[in-house]
């Protein structure tokens, strides 16, 4: 799946490629897709790139649509990391 591709690209430091992959996923995402996870992943990539503004934007998107309290807690932790 393309989400795994984005994660692999991020893991090896290909941040711009990972962003493009995740953004493509968002464009093609259907209603049964975990869009919040892709937004969270984009927030993490932007954080790694040092772009805290975009990281926070995507983290807030993820938080607003995360389906469970556990997922929301995960995103809140990411937002804390962005703020540091």
N, C-alpha and C positions, 0 to 999 in steps of 0.2 A: 504494500500500500504506500502511497505517496507520503503519508505522515512519517513513516519509517525512513523514507528517503530524506525528508527534511531534517529529521533527527540525526541521521548519519552525516549529512552535510555540515550541520552545526558542530557535531562532535570532532570533526577534523578541521574546524576553523573556517569552513567555506560559508561565512555568515550571509553574504549577499545572495548566494545561490539558495541557501536555506530560506531566506525571506521570500525569494521569488517562488520557490516551491510551495511554501505555506500560503502565499497570497493566491496562487493558482488553485489550491485546494479550496480556499474560501469562495472563490468565484464559481467553482463547480459543485459546491456542497449542496446536498439535498436536505430535506427536512429531517431525515433520520441520522444525520451525521453529527458528531460531537464538535460543533463549531467552537464551543467554548475552549476546548482543548487546543485547537489550532491557534486561537487568539492568545492563549496562555503561552504556547510555544513561541509565537512571534514576540511576545513580551520578553521571554527569556533570551531570544536571539538579539533583540535590540539592546537588552541590558548588557550582554556580552560585548556588543559593538560599542558600548559606551553612550548610547542614545537613550538616556533615561526618560526623556519626554515621550518618545514613541513607545518605549517599554511600558510606561504608565498608562498610555492611551489603550494599548492592547490588553493590559492587565485589567483595567476597568471594564472593558468590553467583556472579557472572560468572566469577571466577577458578576456582571449583570445578568449573564445567561447560564452560569454554572448550575447544573440541575440539582445537586445535593448540597447539604451543609458541609460535608467532608470536602467536596470540590471547592466550595467557597472558602473554606479554611485554607486549603492549599494555595488558592490565588491570593488570599490576604497575606500569607507568608511571603509570596513573591513580591507583593506591593511593599511590604516592609523592607525587603532586600533592595528594591529599587530606590527607596527613600534614603538609604544609607550612603 
